[in-house]
Amino acid sequence: MLSCSVLKDAFYVGADGLVAPCQGICDTGFAKHFLNLKEQRLCDILKESEYVRLSYTTVGDVRRGNDECRKCEYIDRCTGSCRNSALMAEDNYYGVDPDACYFFRNGWEERIKAAAQPAYEAYLKRNNLHADNQPDTLNAKPLCI
Ligand code: SF4
């Protein structure tokens, strides 16, 4: 699955009863694929629906969905990022997330790591910990399929 925690771990219920992966996606033409609590029971929506199918979107689906992600050197870090951004940008659920492209192609991942490093080292020192015995959280790869 994608690294999007919203897609994996939560769902959005609109004031109108629409059940969707997130609020943003309700503003796209994609909203027509989702079911409504006024018409279906939540347990049925979560069992078998477009919402459930989309929740199991994989990085492989995004790779197959567009040439740019398929050839991208950052795919293992980005994992396709936000499907709503892709929809907003090019009306393709399996398309490119331009915000993720900007983030990775402009070195923001490294910049954020560099900015976090002093605080991480201070945390280790304050708690009398050693980096060798800690999970490498700053360089952890997202778990994706
Ligand atoms: S950085 Fe852009 S092109 Fe690369 S995998 Fe992410 S969304 Fe796709």
Residues whose N, C-alpha, C, O or C-beta is under 5 A from the ligand:
A	BS01	SF4	E68 C69 C72 Y74 I75 C78 G80 V96 D97 A100 C101 F104
